[in-house]
Structures are given as structure tokens and as C-alpha cells.
């Protein structure tokens, strides 16, 4: 897995907008973030610049405007954050983490079926 930049919670909000639809101009990103968060528009533009410096975003000039694109996928970030959480909180042990979430969370019958299906599939593959 390539080295991914550390992305703060606020930066995740901006990335989420760009993962959902890109390319977007800075004003488009501001409008979409402000529909969910009560932030100052300059805050969103600062976050865009941070994400550019971190290498999480790229841009293309279009006249006087810039159009922003994610350079890293949501899946890569989720995988990295999941691994980081697993290592930090559960010492890298997946079983105790799953047991914790299953015992501490209310699951629907459909979610239980999906979990069983995943576990059965992994067991058949021998992994």
C-alpha cells in the first residue's frame, strides 16, 4: 500500500465531496460542504490547499478557475484508516475487533446474514 497522507476529520469531509463527484471547482466544493457543515467558506478553501500540499488532491486550471480531483481513492483511505485503527486500538488483532463490534452493536437480520456469508466465503477460500 502506498504511503497515504494523514487526513484530518475536516479534510475527510472535503474529500468525501470530491469522491462523490469530481472534478469540482473550489466554489462547488464550498457549496457542497456548506450544505452539510456550518463552516466559513475560507475554511473549506484552506482545507483544499492542505489536501493539495499533502498530495491527496490534484487540480487542473480552467481559465481563472481550478477544478479539483482526488489523487487517492476512498477505498485506499478506508483501508489505511482501518489498518491504523486496528493496530492502535486492537493491537492489529482482527478477531477481537470483530467480536467487540458484533457484541456492542445492534445488527439487523440482513446484516447478520451478510456477515455469515462473508465468513463462510472466507472459510471456503481457506483464508
PyMOL commands that set and color helices and strands:
alter all, ss='L'
color gray80, all
select helices_A, chain A and resi 9-20+26-34+41-54+74-90+94-104+109-125
alter helices_A, ss='H'
color red, helices_A
select strands_A, chain A and resi 24-25+57-62+65-70
alter strands_A, ss='S'
color yellow, strands_A
deselect
rebuild
show_as cartoon
